[in-house]
Structure formats: C-alpha cells, structure tokens
Amino acid sequence: MTTQKTFEFNVDTDIPVLLVDSMASFLREDGMMLVRLGVSMPEGIQEQVRLMIPSKALHHMLDAMCQQTQHYPAKAVKENATIKKPSKS
C-alpha cells in the first residue's frame, strides 16, 4: 500500500495570475530544468515567467497534469523543444 503526500498551498493573493500559451524547456547537466512560459502576442511570444525545477519534481507535476486533463501523449517531444500553441487553421 502506498501513501501519497499532500501539501497545502499557502495562498498569496498579491501574486498575479498569468495567462500562458507557450513553453520552452531546457535540461541542465545538474538535473534542473529551466522552464520558460510565455504568451503569444502580435509582436511574438512575450515571456511571462522563468522557473527552475528539479527534473524529478517536474516529472511528477507533468504526470499530475496528464491525469487531471486525461491527456497522455503517445510520443515524447524531442529534447529542448519549444512547445507553442497550435495554429488555427
């Protein structure tokens, strides 16, 4: 039997909520991931936030997101790929 740790977030209402629709990630040699989140603007992608996340923690976060959205990618995206919002056709 496994037990799952749960953590309660302390909410800081002064932190703004940001809209993001693009992401770029880069794996460092020390096991950390640099994750850059941005929003598409007419002038190009405007960076909103940069995060440094241990790759193991990011893996757990992505697993949780996949479970919540019921989206399980069949094929891995190539390393250091930039993920952009799908174009409207």
Secondary structure, DSSP 8 states (H G I E B T S, - for coil): ------------TTS------EEEEEE-TTSEEEEEEEEEETTEEEEEEEEEEEHHHHHHHHHHHHHHHT---SS---TT-EE------
